Amino acid sequence: MDDSFLNHLRCPIDPRREATLTREDQILVCSGCACRFPMKQGLPILIPGEAEMPAGCESLDQLPCVRAAHSRRKRQN
């Protein structure tokens, strides 16, 4: 995967789509929540269910970006 293409990708878990991804060998790592997405045959697999959660997170609902989005929605209502 070309680095210029990587610059356009964002974490699919981040509700605001602001978190960027960096490459570590065949893994893409989210700059916001540290979820790790695999790459297969040079293609990123940006499916939340395929992501490896960071230490201390058991589910998507525990990620900081998802929790922040839930808090914003509650304040708006």
mmJSON file of the N, C-alpha and C atoms, coordinates in Angstrom:
{"data_MODEL":{"atom_site":{
"group_PDB":["ATOM","ATOM","ATOM","ATOM","ATOM","ATOM","ATOM","ATOM","ATOM","ATOM","ATOM","ATOM","ATOM","ATOM","ATOM","ATOM","ATOM","ATOM","ATOM","ATOM","ATOM","ATOM","ATOM","ATOM","ATOM","ATOM","ATOM","ATOM","ATOM","ATOM","ATOM","ATOM","ATOM","ATOM","ATOM","ATOM","ATOM","ATOM","ATOM","ATOM","ATOM","ATOM","ATOM","ATOM","ATOM","ATOM","ATOM","ATOM","ATOM","ATOM","ATOM","ATOM","ATOM","ATOM","ATOM","ATOM","ATOM","ATOM","ATOM","ATOM","ATOM","ATOM","ATOM","ATOM","ATOM","ATOM","ATOM","ATOM","ATOM","ATOM","ATOM","ATOM","ATOM","ATOM","ATOM","ATOM","ATOM","ATOM","ATOM","ATOM","ATOM","ATOM","ATOM","ATOM","ATOM","ATOM","ATOM","ATOM","ATOM","ATOM","ATOM","ATOM","ATOM","ATOM","ATOM","ATOM","ATOM","ATOM","ATOM","ATOM","ATOM","ATOM","ATOM","ATOM","ATOM","ATOM","ATOM","ATOM","ATOM","ATOM","ATOM","ATOM","ATOM","ATOM","ATOM","ATOM","ATOM","ATOM","ATOM","ATOM","ATOM","ATOM","ATOM","ATOM","ATOM","ATOM","ATOM","ATOM","ATOM","ATOM","ATOM","ATOM","ATOM","ATOM","ATOM","ATOM","ATOM","ATOM","ATOM","ATOM","ATOM","ATOM","ATOM","ATOM","ATOM","ATOM","ATOM","ATOM","ATOM","ATOM","ATOM","ATOM","ATOM","ATOM","ATOM","ATOM","ATOM","ATOM","ATOM","ATOM","ATOM","ATOM","ATOM","ATOM","ATOM","ATOM","ATOM","ATOM","ATOM","ATOM","ATOM","ATOM","ATOM","ATOM","ATOM","ATOM","ATOM","ATOM","ATOM","ATOM","ATOM","ATOM","ATOM","ATOM","ATOM","ATOM","ATOM","ATOM","ATOM","ATOM","ATOM","ATOM","ATOM","ATOM","ATOM","ATOM","ATOM","ATOM","ATOM","ATOM","ATOM","ATOM","ATOM","ATOM","ATOM","ATOM","ATOM","ATOM","ATOM","ATOM","ATOM","ATOM","ATOM","ATOM","ATOM","ATOM","ATOM","ATOM","ATOM","ATOM","ATOM","ATOM","ATOM","ATOM","ATOM","ATOM","ATOM","ATOM","ATOM","ATOM","ATOM"],
"id":[1,2,3,4,5,6,7,8,9,10,11,12,13,14,15,16,17,18,19,20,21,22,23,24,25,26,27,28,29,30,31,32,33,34,35,36,37,38,39,40,41,42,43,44,45,46,47,48,49,50,51,52,53,54,55,56,57,58,59,60,61,62,63,64,65,66,67,68,69,70,71,72,73,74,75,76,77,78,79,80,81,82,83,84,85,86,87,88,89,90,91,92,93,94,95,96,97,98,99,100,101,102,103,104,105,106,107,108,109,110,111,112,113,114,115,116,117,118,119,120,121,122,123,124,125,126,127,128,129,130,131,132,133,134,135,136,137,138,139,140,141,142,143,144,145,146,147,148,149,150,151,152,153,154,155,156,157,158,159,160,161,162,163,164,165,166,167,168,169,170,171,172,173,174,175,176,177,178,179,180,181,182,183,184,185,186,187,188,189,190,191,192,193,194,195,196,197,198,199,200,201,202,203,204,205,206,207,208,209,210,211,212,213,214,215,216,217,218,219,220,221,222,223,224,225,226,227,228,229,230,231],
"type_symbol":["N","C","C","N","C","C","N","C","C","N","C","C","N","C","C","N","C","C","N","C","C","N","C","C","N","C","C","N","C","C","N","C","C","N","C","C","N","C","C","N","C","C","N","C","C","N","C","C","N","C","C","N","C","C","N","C","C","N","C","C","N","C","C","N","C","C","N","C","C","N","C","C","N","C","C","N","C","C","N","C","C","N","C","C","N","C","C","N","C","C","N","C","C","N","C","C","N","C","C","N","C","C","N","C","C","N","C","C","N","C","C","N","C","C","N","C","C","N","C","C","N","C","C","N","C","C","N","C","C","N","C","C","N","C","C","N","C","C","N","C","C","N","C","C","N","C","C","N","C","C","N","C","C","N","C","C","N","C","C","N","C","C","N","C","C","N","C","C","N","C","C","N","C","C","N","C","C","N","C","C","N","C","C","N","C","C","N","C","C","N","C","C","N","C","C","N","C","C","N","C","C","N","C","C","N","C","C","N","C","C","N","C","C","N","C","C","N","C","C","N","C","C","N","C","C","N","C","C","N","C","C"],
"label_atom_id":["N","CA","C","N","CA","C","N","CA","C","N","CA","C","N","CA","C","N","CA","C","N","CA","C","N","CA","C","N","CA","C","N","CA","C","N","CA","C","N","CA","C","N","CA","C","N","CA","C","N","CA","C","N","CA","C","N","CA","C","N","CA","C","N","CA","C","N","CA","C","N","CA","C","N","CA","C","N","CA","C","N","CA","C","N","CA","C","N","CA","C","N","CA","C","N","CA","C","N","CA","C","N","CA","C","N","CA","C","N","CA","C","N","CA","C","N","CA","C","N","CA","C","N","CA","C","N","CA","C","N","CA","C","N","CA","C","N","CA","C","N","CA","C","N","CA","C","N","CA","C","N","CA","C","N","CA","C","N","CA","C","N","CA","C","N","CA","C","N","CA","C","N","CA","C","N","CA","C","N","CA","C","N","CA","C","N","CA","C","N","CA","C","N","CA","C","N","CA","C","N","CA","C","N","CA","C","N","CA","C","N","CA","C","N","CA","C","N","CA","C","N","CA","C","N","CA","C","N","CA","C","N","CA","C","N","CA","C","N","CA","C","N","CA","C","N","CA","C","N","CA","C","N","CA","C","N","CA","C","N","CA","C","N","CA","C","N","CA","C"],
"label_alt_id":[null,null,null,null,null,null,null,null,null,null,null,null,null,null,null,null,null,null,null,null,null,null,null,null,null,null,null,null,null,null,null,null,null,null,null,null,null,null,null,null,null,null,null,null,null,null,null,null,null,null,null,null,null,null,null,null,null,null,null,null,null,null,null,null,null,null,null,null,null,null,null,null,null,null,null,null,null,null,null,null,null,null,null,null,null,null,null,null,null,null,null,null,null,null,null,null,null,null,null,null,null,null,null,null,null,null,null,null,null,null,null,null,null,null,null,null,null,null,null,null,null,null,null,null,null,null,null,null,null,null,null,null,null,null,null,null,null,null,null,null,null,null,null,null,null,null,null,null,null,null,null,null,null,null,null,null,null,null,null,null,null,null,null,null,null,null,null,null,null,null,null,null,null,null,null,null,null,null,null,null,null,null,null,null,null,null,null,null,null,null,null,null,null,null,null,null,null,null,null,null,null,null,null,null,null,null,null,null,null,null,null,null,null,null,null,null,null,null,null,null,null,null,null,null,null,null,null,null,null,null,null],
"label_comp_id":["MET","MET","MET","ASP","ASP","ASP","ASP","ASP","ASP","SER","SER","SER","PHE","PHE","PHE","LEU","LEU","LEU","ASN","ASN","ASN","HIS","HIS","HIS","LEU","LEU","LEU","ARG","ARG","ARG","CYS","CYS","CYS","PRO","PRO","PRO","ILE","ILE","ILE","ASP","ASP","ASP","PRO","PRO","PRO","ARG","ARG","ARG","ARG","ARG","ARG","GLU","GLU","GLU","ALA","ALA","ALA","THR","THR","THR","LEU","LEU","LEU","THR","THR","THR","ARG","ARG","ARG","GLU","GLU","GLU","ASP","ASP","ASP","GLN","GLN","GLN","ILE","ILE","ILE","LEU","LEU","LEU","VAL","VAL","VAL","CYS","CYS","CYS","SER","SER","SER","GLY","GLY","GLY","CYS","CYS","CYS","ALA","ALA","ALA","CYS","CYS","CYS","ARG","ARG","ARG","PHE","PHE","PHE","PRO","PRO","PRO","MET","MET","MET","LYS","LYS","LYS","GLN","GLN","GLN","GLY","GLY","GLY","LEU","LEU","LEU","PRO","PRO","PRO","ILE","ILE","ILE","LEU","LEU","LEU","ILE","ILE","ILE","PRO","PRO","PRO","GLY","GLY","GLY","GLU","GLU","GLU","ALA","ALA","ALA","GLU","GLU","GLU","MET","MET","MET","PRO","PRO","PRO","ALA","ALA","ALA","GLY","GLY","GLY","CYS","CYS","CYS","GLU","GLU","GLU","SER","SER","SER","LEU","LEU","LEU","ASP","ASP","ASP","GLN","GLN","GLN","LEU","LEU","LEU","PRO","PRO","PRO","CYS","CYS","CYS","VAL","VAL","VAL","ARG","ARG","ARG","ALA","ALA","ALA","ALA","ALA","ALA","HIS","HIS","HIS","SER","SER","SER","ARG","ARG","ARG","ARG","ARG","ARG","LYS","LYS","LYS","ARG","ARG","ARG","GLN","GLN","GLN","ASN","ASN","ASN"],
"label_asym_id":["A","A","A","A","A","A","A","A","A","A","A","A","A","A","A","A","A","A","A","A","A","A","A","A","A","A","A","A","A","A","A","A","A","A","A","A","A","A","A","A","A","A","A","A","A","A","A","A","A","A","A","A","A","A","A","A","A","A","A","A","A","A","A","A","A","A","A","A","A","A","A","A","A","A","A","A","A","A","A","A","A","A","A","A","A","A","A","A","A","A","A","A","A","A","A","A","A","A","A","A","A","A","A","A","A","A","A","A","A","A","A","A","A","A","A","A","A","A","A","A","A","A","A","A","A","A","A","A","A","A","A","A","A","A","A","A","A","A","A","A","A","A","A","A","A","A","A","A","A","A","A","A","A","A","A","A","A","A","A","A","A","A","A","A","A","A","A","A","A","A","A","A","A","A","A","A","A","A","A","A","A","A","A","A","A","A","A","A","A","A","A","A","A","A","A","A","A","A","A","A","A","A","A","A","A","A","A","A","A","A","A","A","A","A","A","A","A","A","A","A","A","A","A","A","A","A","A","A","A","A","A"],
"label_entity_id":["1","1","1","1","1","1","1","1","1","1","1","1","1","1","1","1","1","1","1","1","1","1","1","1","1","1","1","1","1","1","1","1","1","1","1","1","1","1","1","1","1","1","1","1","1","1","1","1","1","1","1","1","1","1","1","1","1","1","1","1","1","1","1","1","1","1","1","1","1","1","1","1","1","1","1","1","1","1","1","1","1","1","1","1","1","1","1","1","1","1","1","1","1","1","1","1","1","1","1","1","1","1","1","1","1","1","1","1","1","1","1","1","1","1","1","1","1","1","1","1","1","1","1","1","1","1","1","1","1","1","1","1","1","1","1","1","1","1","1","1","1","1","1","1","1","1","1","1","1","1","1","1","1","1","1","1","1","1","1","1","1","1","1","1","1","1","1","1","1","1","1","1","1","1","1","1","1","1","1","1","1","1","1","1","1","1","1","1","1","1","1","1","1","1","1","1","1","1","1","1","1","1","1","1","1","1","1","1","1","1","1","1","1","1","1","1","1","1","1","1","1","1","1","1","1","1","1","1","1","1","1"],
"label_seq_id":[1,1,1,2,2,2,3,3,3,4,4,4,5,5,5,6,6,6,7,7,7,8,8,8,9,9,9,10,10,10,11,11,11,12,12,12,13,13,13,14,14,14,15,15,15,16,16,16,17,17,17,18,18,18,19,19,19,20,20,20,21,21,21,22,22,22,23,23,23,24,24,24,25,25,25,26,26,26,27,27,27,28,28,28,29,29,29,30,30,30,31,31,31,32,32,32,33,33,33,34,34,34,35,35,35,36,36,36,37,37,37,38,38,38,39,39,39,40,40,40,41,41,41,42,42,42,43,43,43,44,44,44,45,45,45,46,46,46,47,47,47,48,48,48,49,49,49,50,50,50,51,51,51,52,52,52,53,53,53,54,54,54,55,55,55,56,56,56,57,57,57,58,58,58,59,59,59,60,60,60,61,61,61,62,62,62,63,63,63,64,64,64,65,65,65,66,66,66,67,67,67,68,68,68,69,69,69,70,70,70,71,71,71,72,72,72,73,73,73,74,74,74,75,75,75,76,76,76,77,77,77],
"pdbx_PDB_ins_code":[null,null,null,null,null,null,null,null,null,null,null,null,null,null,null,null,null,null,null,null,null,null,null,null,null,null,null,null,null,null,null,null,null,null,null,null,null,null,null,null,null,null,null,null,null,null,null,null,null,null,null,null,null,null,null,null,null,null,null,null,null,null,null,null,null,null,null,null,null,null,null,null,null,null,null,null,null,null,null,null,null,null,null,null,null,null,null,null,null,null,null,null,null,null,null,null,null,null,null,null,null,null,null,null,null,null,null,null,null,null,null,null,null,null,null,null,null,null,null,null,null,null,null,null,null,null,null,null,null,null,null,null,null,null,null,null,null,null,null,null,null,null,null,null,null,null,null,null,null,null,null,null,null,null,null,null,null,null,null,null,null,null,null,null,null,null,null,null,null,null,null,null,null,null,null,null,null,null,null,null,null,null,null,null,null,null,null,null,null,null,null,null,null,null,null,null,null,null,null,null,null,null,null,null,null,null,null,null,null,null,null,null,null,null,null,null,null,null,null,null,null,null,null,null,null,null,null,null,null,null,null],
"Cartn_x":[0.841,0.0,0.885,0.566,1.304,1.042,2.087,1.931,0.989,0.925,0.002,-1.446,-1.717,-3.055,-3.347,-2.352,-2.507,-2.888,-2.388,-2.711,-4.198,-4.929,-6.356,-7.232,-6.665,-7.455,-7.687,-8.831,-9.165,-9.701,-9.616,-10.1,-11.613,-12.096,-13.534,-14.321,-13.639,-14.313,-14.555,-13.687,-13.81,-15.054,-16.073,-17.309,-17.091,-16.075,-15.813,-14.892,-14.326,-13.406,-12.223,-11.687,-10.538,-9.236,-9.32,-8.123,-7.44,-6.165,-5.392,-4.862,-4.304,-3.738,-2.267,-1.456,-0.042,0.251,1.26,1.591,2.737,2.548,3.597,3.632,4.538,4.61,3.278,2.583,1.31,0.108,0.262,-0.796,-0.959,-2.203,-2.476,-2.971,-2.393,-2.703,-3.384,-4.502,-5.252,-4.522,-4.407,-3.735,-4.583,-5.882,-6.759,-6.965,-7.389,-7.747,-6.743,-5.79,-4.75,-5.256,-6.451,-6.906,-5.962,-5.792,-4.867,-5.656,-5.511,-6.211,-5.217,-5.564,-4.647,-4.629,-3.561,-3.466,-3.281,-4.002,-3.89,-3.602,-2.532,-2.081,-1.948,-1.487,-1.244,-2.465,-3.628,-4.862,-5.291,-5.673,-6.116,-7.503,-7.663,-8.95,-9.517,-10.278,-10.794,-12.218,-12.361,-13.646,-13.52,-14.366,-14.238,-14.166,-14.918,-14.893,-13.583,-12.767,-11.471,-10.342,-10.645,-9.605,-9.199,-7.942,-7.426,-7.551,-8.29,-8.513,-7.232,-7.057,-5.9,-6.05,-4.966,-4.974,-6.002,-6.771,-7.76,-9.134,-9.276,-10.576,-11.081,-12.265,-12.876,-13.813,-14.36,-15.337,-15.198,-15.86,-15.825,-16.366,-17.377,-17.99,-17.025,-15.937,-14.958,-13.882,-13.86,-12.843,-13.119,-12.07,-12.258,-13.054,-12.843,-13.558,-15.046,-15.402,-16.807,-17.474,-16.788,-17.342,-17.566,-16.636,-16.771,-17.982,-18.198,-19.344,-20.652,-20.7,-21.908,-22.168,-21.121,-21.26,-21.785,-21.26,-21.727,-23.206,-23.633,-25.048,-25.949,-25.525,-26.323,-26.473,-25.388,-25.448,-26.339,-26.394,-27.204,-28.705,-29.029,-30.456,-30.988],
"Cartn_y":[-1.176,0.0,1.237,2.162,3.407,4.34,5.032,5.929,7.093,7.546,8.632,8.17,6.906,6.351,6.261,5.85,5.736,7.076,8.171,9.497,9.832,9.164,9.425,8.543,7.497,6.57,7.114,6.79,7.147,5.908,5.917,4.785,4.652,3.469,3.291,3.251,3.119,3.078,4.488,5.414,6.794,7.427,7.758,8.324,9.637,10.396,11.672,11.514,10.34,10.032,10.999,11.326,12.217,11.462,10.288,9.534,8.941,9.192,8.677,7.277,6.652,5.311,5.347,4.637,4.491,3.023,2.767,1.385,0.871,-0.341,-1.094,-2.465,-2.655,-3.886,-4.124,-5.2,-5.538,-5.215,-4.184,-3.751,-2.245,-1.757,-0.326,-0.015,1.019,1.364,2.728,2.799,4.042,4.997,6.257,7.268,7.673,7.406,7.808,6.735,5.57,4.519,3.37,3.347,2.313,0.95,0.897,-0.364,-0.712,-2.01,-2.49,-3.258,-2.818,-3.423,-4.187,-5.427,-6.216,-5.749,-6.105,-5.931,-7.322,-7.605,-8.903,-8.662,-9.252,-9.083,-7.606,-6.815,-5.395,-4.505,-5.079,-4.299,-4.184,-2.979,-2.816,-3.429,-4.117,-4.701,-3.8,-2.801,-1.792,-2.116,-3.31,-3.779,-3.797,-3.045,-2.987,-4.351,-5.312,-6.651,-7.387,-6.951,-7.57,-6.896,-5.773,-5.023,-5.71,-5.562,-6.021,-4.845,-5.055,-3.998,-3.707,-2.45,-2.138,-2.766,-2.85,-3.43,-2.71,-3.487,-2.925,-2.719,-2.923,-2.764,-4.134,-4.453,-5.727,-5.593,-4.379,-4.179,-2.778,-2.545,-1.234,-0.139,-0.456,0.543,1.102,0.416,0.868,1.777,1.922,2.764,4.239,5.04,6.454,7.234,6.967,7.714,7.393,6.155,5.752,6.312,6.265,6.804,8.307,9.013,10.461,10.776,10.001,10.221,10.001,8.992,8.729,9.893,10.427,11.563,12.791,13.051,14.203,14.079,12.876,12.663,12.897,12.436,12.624,14.096,14.866,16.3,17.04,16.576,17.241,16.982,15.9,15.543,16.205],
"Cartn_z":[0.0,0.0,0.0,-0.827,-0.985,0.204,0.689,1.822,1.524,0.282,-0.041,0.11,-0.173,0.042,1.534,2.318,3.765,4.384,3.856,4.383,4.287,3.4,3.228,4.108,4.676,5.482,6.889,7.455,8.825,9.522,10.83,11.616,11.443,11.069,10.865,12.176,13.293,14.585,15.119,14.792,15.255,14.641,15.451,14.913,14.152,14.509,13.842,12.628,12.448,11.338,11.295,12.475,12.565,12.827,13.438,13.818,12.588,12.464,11.341,11.654,10.648,10.793,10.397,11.157,10.818,10.597,9.795,9.447,10.308,10.822,11.509,10.849,9.93,9.13,8.42,8.759,8.101,8.993,9.825,10.738,10.603,10.636,10.701,12.102,12.722,14.106,14.146,14.866,15.001,15.947,15.531,16.354,17.554,17.504,18.598,19.642,19.226,20.185,20.243,19.347,19.293,18.831,18.235,17.636,16.502,16.29,15.272,14.213,12.973,11.839,10.979,10.601,9.781,8.331,7.663,6.212,5.625,4.579,3.914,2.444,1.969,0.588,0.223,1.189,0.971,1.078,1.382,1.491,2.95,3.382,4.769,4.977,6.087,6.464,7.562,7.159,8.085,8.53,9.038,9.554,11.077,11.79,13.241,13.918,13.435,14.026,13.818,12.886,12.611,13.394,14.043,14.751,16.052,16.379,17.667,18.628,19.708,20.687,21.474,21.911,22.737,24.126,24.839,26.19,27.061,27.8,28.712,28.104,26.801,26.132,25.702,26.17,25.809,24.613,24.415,23.338,22.759,21.635,20.98,21.894,22.71,23.583,24.623,24.881,25.865,25.277,23.961,23.324,23.594,23.804,24.13,23.086,21.809,20.764,20.778,21.028,21.06,22.31,23.438,24.68,24.567,23.943,23.766,22.892,21.854,20.971,21.721,22.576,23.362,24.315,24.93,25.846,25.12,23.922,23.138,22.807,22.434,22.092,23.295,24.463,25.679,26.018,25.854,26.152,25.166,23.934,22.91,23.124,23.765,23.977,25.175],
"occupancy":[1.0,1.0,1.0,1.0,1.0,1.0,1.0,1.0,1.0,1.0,1.0,1.0,1.0,1.0,1.0,1.0,1.0,1.0,1.0,1.0,1.0,1.0,1.0,1.0,1.0,1.0,1.0,1.0,1.0,1.0,1.0,1.0,1.0,1.0,1.0,1.0,1.0,1.0,1.0,1.0,1.0,1.0,1.0,1.0,1.0,1.0,1.0,1.0,1.0,1.0,1.0,1.0,1.0,1.0,1.0,1.0,1.0,1.0,1.0,1.0,1.0,1.0,1.0,1.0,1.0,1.0,1.0,1.0,1.0,1.0,1.0,1.0,1.0,1.0,1.0,1.0,1.0,1.0,1.0,1.0,1.0,1.0,1.0,1.0,1.0,1.0,1.0,1.0,1.0,1.0,1.0,1.0,1.0,1.0,1.0,1.0,1.0,1.0,1.0,1.0,1.0,1.0,1.0,1.0,1.0,1.0,1.0,1.0,1.0,1.0,1.0,1.0,1.0,1.0,1.0,1.0,1.0,1.0,1.0,1.0,1.0,1.0,1.0,1.0,1.0,1.0,1.0,1.0,1.0,1.0,1.0,1.0,1.0,1.0,1.0,1.0,1.0,1.0,1.0,1.0,1.0,1.0,1.0,1.0,1.0,1.0,1.0,1.0,1.0,1.0,1.0,1.0,1.0,1.0,1.0,1.0,1.0,1.0,1.0,1.0,1.0,1.0,1.0,1.0,1.0,1.0,1.0,1.0,1.0,1.0,1.0,1.0,1.0,1.0,1.0,1.0,1.0,1.0,1.0,1.0,1.0,1.0,1.0,1.0,1.0,1.0,1.0,1.0,1.0,1.0,1.0,1.0,1.0,1.0,1.0,1.0,1.0,1.0,1.0,1.0,1.0,1.0,1.0,1.0,1.0,1.0,1.0,1.0,1.0,1.0,1.0,1.0,1.0,1.0,1.0,1.0,1.0,1.0,1.0,1.0,1.0,1.0,1.0,1.0,1.0,1.0,1.0,1.0,1.0,1.0,1.0],
"B_iso_or_equiv":[0.0,0.0,0.0,0.0,0.0,0.0,0.0,0.0,0.0,0.0,0.0,0.0,0.0,0.0,0.0,0.0,0.0,0.0,0.0,0.0,0.0,0.0,0.0,0.0,0.0,0.0,0.0,0.0,0.0,0.0,0.0,0.0,0.0,0.0,0.0,0.0,0.0,0.0,0.0,0.0,0.0,0.0,0.0,0.0,0.0,0.0,0.0,0.0,0.0,0.0,0.0,0.0,0.0,0.0,0.0,0.0,0.0,0.0,0.0,0.0,0.0,0.0,0.0,0.0,0.0,0.0,0.0,0.0,0.0,0.0,0.0,0.0,0.0,0.0,0.0,0.0,0.0,0.0,0.0,0.0,0.0,0.0,0.0,0.0,0.0,0.0,0.0,0.0,0.0,0.0,0.0,0.0,0.0,0.0,0.0,0.0,0.0,0.0,0.0,0.0,0.0,0.0,0.0,0.0,0.0,0.0,0.0,0.0,0.0,0.0,0.0,0.0,0.0,0.0,0.0,0.0,0.0,0.0,0.0,0.0,0.0,0.0,0.0,0.0,0.0,0.0,0.0,0.0,0.0,0.0,0.0,0.0,0.0,0.0,0.0,0.0,0.0,0.0,0.0,0.0,0.0,0.0,0.0,0.0,0.0,0.0,0.0,0.0,0.0,0.0,0.0,0.0,0.0,0.0,0.0,0.0,0.0,0.0,0.0,0.0,0.0,0.0,0.0,0.0,0.0,0.0,0.0,0.0,0.0,0.0,0.0,0.0,0.0,0.0,0.0,0.0,0.0,0.0,0.0,0.0,0.0,0.0,0.0,0.0,0.0,0.0,0.0,0.0,0.0,0.0,0.0,0.0,0.0,0.0,0.0,0.0,0.0,0.0,0.0,0.0,0.0,0.0,0.0,0.0,0.0,0.0,0.0,0.0,0.0,0.0,0.0,0.0,0.0,0.0,0.0,0.0,0.0,0.0,0.0,0.0,0.0,0.0,0.0,0.0,0.0,0.0,0.0,0.0,0.0,0.0,0.0],
"pdbx_formal_charge":[null,null,null,null,null,null,null,null,null,null,null,null,null,null,null,null,null,null,null,null,null,null,null,null,null,null,null,null,null,null,null,null,null,null,null,null,null,null,null,null,null,null,null,null,null,null,null,null,null,null,null,null,null,null,null,null,null,null,null,null,null,null,null,null,null,null,null,null,null,null,null,null,null,null,null,null,null,null,null,null,null,null,null,null,null,null,null,null,null,null,null,null,null,null,null,null,null,null,null,null,null,null,null,null,null,null,null,null,null,null,null,null,null,null,null,null,null,null,null,null,null,null,null,null,null,null,null,null,null,null,null,null,null,null,null,null,null,null,null,null,null,null,null,null,null,null,null,null,null,null,null,null,null,null,null,null,null,null,null,null,null,null,null,null,null,null,null,null,null,null,null,null,null,null,null,null,null,null,null,null,null,null,null,null,null,null,null,null,null,null,null,null,null,null,null,null,null,null,null,null,null,null,null,null,null,null,null,null,null,null,null,null,null,null,null,null,null,null,null,null,null,null,null,null,null,null,null,null,null,null,null],
"auth_seq_id":[1,1,1,2,2,2,3,3,3,4,4,4,5,5,5,6,6,6,7,7,7,8,8,8,9,9,9,10,10,10,11,11,11,12,12,12,13,13,13,14,14,14,15,15,15,16,16,16,17,17,17,18,18,18,19,19,19,20,20,20,21,21,21,22,22,22,23,23,23,24,24,24,25,25,25,26,26,26,27,27,27,28,28,28,29,29,29,30,30,30,31,31,31,32,32,32,33,33,33,34,34,34,35,35,35,36,36,36,37,37,37,38,38,38,39,39,39,40,40,40,41,41,41,42,42,42,43,43,43,44,44,44,45,45,45,46,46,46,47,47,47,48,48,48,49,49,49,50,50,50,51,51,51,52,52,52,53,53,53,54,54,54,55,55,55,56,56,56,57,57,57,58,58,58,59,59,59,60,60,60,61,61,61,62,62,62,63,63,63,64,64,64,65,65,65,66,66,66,67,67,67,68,68,68,69,69,69,70,70,70,71,71,71,72,72,72,73,73,73,74,74,74,75,75,75,76,76,76,77,77,77],
"auth_comp_id":["MET","MET","MET","ASP","ASP","ASP","ASP","ASP","ASP","SER","SER","SER","PHE","PHE","PHE","LEU","LEU","LEU","ASN","ASN","ASN","HIS","HIS","HIS","LEU","LEU","LEU","ARG","ARG","ARG","CYS","CYS","CYS","PRO","PRO","PRO","ILE","ILE","ILE","ASP","ASP","ASP","PRO","PRO","PRO","ARG","ARG","ARG","ARG","ARG","ARG","GLU","GLU","GLU","ALA","ALA","ALA","THR","THR","THR","LEU","LEU","LEU","THR","THR","THR","ARG","ARG","ARG","GLU","GLU","GLU","ASP","ASP","ASP","GLN","GLN","GLN","ILE","ILE","ILE","LEU","LEU","LEU","VAL","VAL","VAL","CYS","CYS","CYS","SER","SER","SER","GLY","GLY","GLY","CYS","CYS","CYS","ALA","ALA","ALA","CYS","CYS","CYS","ARG","ARG","ARG","PHE","PHE","PHE","PRO","PRO","PRO","MET","MET","MET","LYS","LYS","LYS","GLN","GLN","GLN","GLY","GLY","GLY","LEU","LEU","LEU","PRO","PRO","PRO","ILE","ILE","ILE","LEU","LEU","LEU","ILE","ILE","ILE","PRO","PRO","PRO","GLY","GLY","GLY","GLU","GLU","GLU","ALA","ALA","ALA","GLU","GLU","GLU","MET","MET","MET","PRO","PRO","PRO","ALA","ALA","ALA","GLY","GLY","GLY","CYS","CYS","CYS","GLU","GLU","GLU","SER","SER","SER","LEU","LEU","LEU","ASP","ASP","ASP","GLN","GLN","GLN","LEU","LEU","LEU","PRO","PRO","PRO","CYS","CYS","CYS","VAL","VAL","VAL","ARG","ARG","ARG","ALA","ALA","ALA","ALA","ALA","ALA","HIS","HIS","HIS","SER","SER","SER","ARG","ARG","ARG","ARG","ARG","ARG","LYS","LYS","LYS","ARG","ARG","ARG","GLN","GLN","GLN","ASN","ASN","ASN"],
"auth_asym_id":["A","A","A","A","A","A","A","A","A","A","A","A","A","A","A","A","A","A","A","A","A","A","A","A","A","A","A","A","A","A","A","A","A","A","A","A","A","A","A","A","A","A","A","A","A","A","A","A","A","A","A","A","A","A","A","A","A","A","A","A","A","A","A","A","A","A","A","A","A","A","A","A","A","A","A","A","A","A","A","A","A","A","A","A","A","A","A","A","A","A","A","A","A","A","A","A","A","A","A","A","A","A","A","A","A","A","A","A","A","A","A","A","A","A","A","A","A","A","A","A","A","A","A","A","A","A","A","A","A","A","A","A","A","A","A","A","A","A","A","A","A","A","A","A","A","A","A","A","A","A","A","A","A","A","A","A","A","A","A","A","A","A","A","A","A","A","A","A","A","A","A","A","A","A","A","A","A","A","A","A","A","A","A","A","A","A","A","A","A","A","A","A","A","A","A","A","A","A","A","A","A","A","A","A","A","A","A","A","A","A","A","A","A","A","A","A","A","A","A","A","A","A","A","A","A","A","A","A","A","A","A"],
"auth_atom_id":["N","CA","C","N","CA","C","N","CA","C","N","CA","C","N","CA","C","N","CA","C","N","CA","C","N","CA","C","N","CA","C","N","CA","C","N","CA","C","N","CA","C","N","CA","C","N","CA","C","N","CA","C","N","CA","C","N","CA","C","N","CA","C","N","CA","C","N","CA","C","N","CA","C","N","CA","C","N","CA","C","N","CA","C","N","CA","C","N","CA","C","N","CA","C","N","CA","C","N","CA","C","N","CA","C","N","CA","C","N","CA","C","N","CA","C","N","CA","C","N","CA","C","N","CA","C","N","CA","C","N","CA","C","N","CA","C","N","CA","C","N","CA","C","N","CA","C","N","CA","C","N","CA","C","N","CA","C","N","CA","C","N","CA","C","N","CA","C","N","CA","C","N","CA","C","N","CA","C","N","CA","C","N","CA","C","N","CA","C","N","CA","C","N","CA","C","N","CA","C","N","CA","C","N","CA","C","N","CA","C","N","CA","C","N","CA","C","N","CA","C","N","CA","C","N","CA","C","N","CA","C","N","CA","C","N","CA","C","N","CA","C","N","CA","C","N","CA","C","N","CA","C","N","CA","C","N","CA","C","N","CA","C","N","CA","C","N","CA","C"],
"pdbx_PDB_model_num":[1,1,1,1,1,1,1,1,1,1,1,1,1,1,1,1,1,1,1,1,1,1,1,1,1,1,1,1,1,1,1,1,1,1,1,1,1,1,1,1,1,1,1,1,1,1,1,1,1,1,1,1,1,1,1,1,1,1,1,1,1,1,1,1,1,1,1,1,1,1,1,1,1,1,1,1,1,1,1,1,1,1,1,1,1,1,1,1,1,1,1,1,1,1,1,1,1,1,1,1,1,1,1,1,1,1,1,1,1,1,1,1,1,1,1,1,1,1,1,1,1,1,1,1,1,1,1,1,1,1,1,1,1,1,1,1,1,1,1,1,1,1,1,1,1,1,1,1,1,1,1,1,1,1,1,1,1,1,1,1,1,1,1,1,1,1,1,1,1,1,1,1,1,1,1,1,1,1,1,1,1,1,1,1,1,1,1,1,1,1,1,1,1,1,1,1,1,1,1,1,1,1,1,1,1,1,1,1,1,1,1,1,1,1,1,1,1,1,1,1,1,1,1,1,1,1,1,1,1,1,1]
}}}
